Amino acid sequence: MTEEGTALGVPDDVRKQVMNRLKRARGQLDAVIDAVSNESDCRKVIIQLAAVSSAVHRAGFVIVASGMKHCLATNSDGTQSDEAKTIEEMEKLFMMLS
């Protein structure tokens, strides 16, 4: 890792936040698996699935937002950009993830 962040362009504090969300999502997914294997009430399963989905999506959006900020400011080799990427380029990158 560099002082600015990881290779993803995500600062260390954001990376830690994302990791915490993903670990929480993993725990929620384990709860879904247990609920399905124990033939729990479908409401319980759906609520847990929604929680997993939300946690993963939020982690992804944090990565995308932070990464795009980094991408706007730096070149692919990590050096400072002489010219900012256009909004259209950033929109294309974002849409690739959706």
C-alpha positions as CSV (number, residue, x, y, z in Angstrom):
1,M,0.0,0.0,0.0
2,T,1.1,3.5,-0.7
3,E,0.6,6.4,1.6
4,E,-2.3,7.6,-0.4
5,G,-4.1,4.3,-0.5
6,T,-4.3,0.9,-2.2
7,A,-3.9,0.0,-5.9
8,L,-7.7,0.5,-6.2
9,G,-7.2,4.1,-5.4
10,V,-9.1,3.7,-2.2
11,P,-7.6,5.4,0.9
12,D,-6.8,3.1,3.8
13,D,-9.6,4.5,6.0
14,V,-12.1,3.8,3.2
15,R,-10.7,0.3,2.6
16,K,-11.1,-0.5,6.3
17,Q,-14.7,0.8,6.2
18,V,-15.4,-1.4,3.1
19,M,-13.8,-4.4,4.7
20,N,-16.0,-4.0,7.8
21,R,-19.1,-3.8,5.6
22,L,-18.1,-6.9,3.7
23,K,-17.3,-8.9,6.8
24,R,-20.7,-7.9,8.2
25,A,-22.3,-9.0,4.9
26,R,-20.5,-12.3,5.2
27,G,-22.0,-12.8,8.7
28,Q,-25.4,-12.0,7.4
29,L,-25.0,-14.4,4.5
30,D,-24.0,-17.1,7.0
31,A,-27.3,-16.3,8.8
32,V,-29.2,-16.7,5.5
33,I,-27.6,-20.0,4.8
34,D,-28.5,-21.2,8.3
35,A,-32.0,-20.0,8.0
36,V,-32.5,-21.8,4.6
37,S,-30.9,-25.0,5.9
38,N,-33.1,-24.9,9.0
39,E,-36.2,-24.2,6.9
40,S,-36.8,-20.9,8.7
41,D,-39.7,-18.6,8.0
42,C,-39.4,-17.1,4.6
43,R,-39.8,-13.6,6.0
44,K,-36.6,-14.1,8.1
45,V,-34.7,-15.3,5.0
46,I,-35.9,-12.4,2.9
47,I,-35.0,-9.8,5.6
48,Q,-31.5,-11.3,5.9
49,L,-31.0,-11.5,2.1
50,A,-32.0,-7.8,1.8
51,A,-29.4,-7.0,4.5
52,V,-26.7,-8.9,2.6
53,S,-27.6,-7.3,-0.6
54,S,-27.6,-3.8,0.9
55,A,-24.3,-4.3,2.6
56,V,-22.6,-5.5,-0.5
57,H,-24.1,-2.7,-2.7
58,R,-23.0,0.0,-0.2
59,A,-19.5,-1.4,-0.1
60,G,-19.4,-1.3,-3.8
61,F,-20.6,2.2,-4.1
62,V,-18.1,3.4,-1.5
63,I,-15.3,1.8,-3.6
64,V,-16.7,3.3,-6.8
65,A,-17.0,6.8,-5.4
66,S,-13.6,6.8,-3.7
67,G,-12.0,5.2,-6.7
68,M,-13.5,7.7,-9.1
69,K,-12.2,10.6,-7.0
70,H,-8.7,9.0,-7.2
71,C,-9.1,8.3,-10.9
72,L,-10.0,11.9,-11.6
73,A,-6.8,13.1,-9.9
74,T,-4.3,10.5,-11.1
75,N,-3.0,8.7,-14.1
76,S,-3.1,4.9,-14.4
77,D,0.5,4.7,-13.2
78,G,-0.5,6.6,-10.0
79,T,1.2,9.9,-10.9
80,Q,-0.7,13.2,-10.7
81,S,-2.9,13.8,-13.7
82,D,-2.1,16.9,-15.9
83,E,-5.7,16.9,-17.1
84,A,-8.8,15.7,-15.3
85,K,-10.7,12.9,-16.9
86,T,-14.0,14.0,-18.4
87,I,-17.3,13.4,-16.7
88,E,-18.3,11.3,-19.7
89,E,-15.3,8.9,-19.1
90,M,-16.2,8.6,-15.4
91,E,-19.8,7.8,-16.3
92,K,-18.7,5.1,-18.7
93,L,-16.5,3.5,-15.9
94,F,-19.4,3.7,-13.5
95,M,-21.9,2.1,-15.9
96,M,-19.5,-0.8,-16.5
97,L,-20.1,-1.6,-12.8
98,S,-23.8,-1.6,-12.9
